[in-house]
Amino acid sequence: MSEGDSIGESVHGKPSVVYRFFSRLGQIYQSWLDKSTPYTAVRWIVTLGLSFIYMIRVYLLQGWYIVTYALGIYHLNLFIAFLSPKVDPSLMEDSDDGPSLPTRQNEEFRPFIRRLPEFKFWHSATKGILVAMACTFFEAFNVPVFWPILVMYFIMLFCITMKRQIKHMIKYRYIPFT
């Protein structure tokens, strides 16, 4: 490999200014994320505030319904992953080589481990809102649609998905909330 071939290096072997800038920006961002970790309620209040601002923006602009629908589907997928166990008990039903959820009173207690931890759920949901907010600044994302159909379809999709998830939770006896 010749000099300057690696990512972020200039001709003289030192990191380029652009690489150092984005590297430092990433460190600052990670530092803020690390500092926010213990403040669960505050994080979710900020996310709900951003969501409220987004809804007001969409209402006032009277558009970007397809972006809002995509954001709703994204949040629904995150929520389902948040409610689901890391190891699906339906896949572990026939095999005895891995951990499973207790089915009898005298079995060993194993805590519920989520497929998507709360912090990653919050982080992804917040990033999704910010991306959707950014999309509202570009007219290209304002696709004309009949929004009541999207609302009805989303409600139907939500009900069907949650019904399936609740049946799965009842069948395999796990409660995602402690």
C-alpha positions, 0 to 999 in steps of 0.5 A: 500500500502506498502512502496516502492510500488509507482512508482519511490520510493525506499524502504525507501520512497524516489524517486529512482535515476533513477526516479529523473534523468528522472524527471529532464530530463523531466523538462529540456526538457519542459523548452526548449520547453517553451523557444522556444514557441515565436520563430515560424520561428526559430522552423520551420527553425530548423525542415526544417534543420533536414528534409533536413539532413534526406533527405541527409542521406537517399539519401547517404545511398540509403535505408530506403525508407519505413521509409521515406514513413511512415514519409511522411504519418505521416506528411500528417496526421498532416497537415490535422489535422492542417488545420481542425477545432476543431469542424467539421462543417459537424457534427454540421450542423443538431444540434443547441446545439453547436458553428458553423462557420458563414454562413451569413455576419451578424452572430457573428464572431468566430475565427478559432480554429484548431484541431491541434495547430501550436506548437503541429504540429511543435513538433510532426513533429520534433519528427517524423523526429528525430524518422525516423532519429534514424531508419536509424541507424538500418538495420532492418528498411531498408526494400527493396522496389521499391521506385518509387511506394511509391513516386507515391502512396504518391503523389496520396494519397496527391492529393486525401486527399488535394482535399477532404480537400479543398472541405470541406473548401469551402463547410463550408466556413472556412479558416485555415490561417489568 
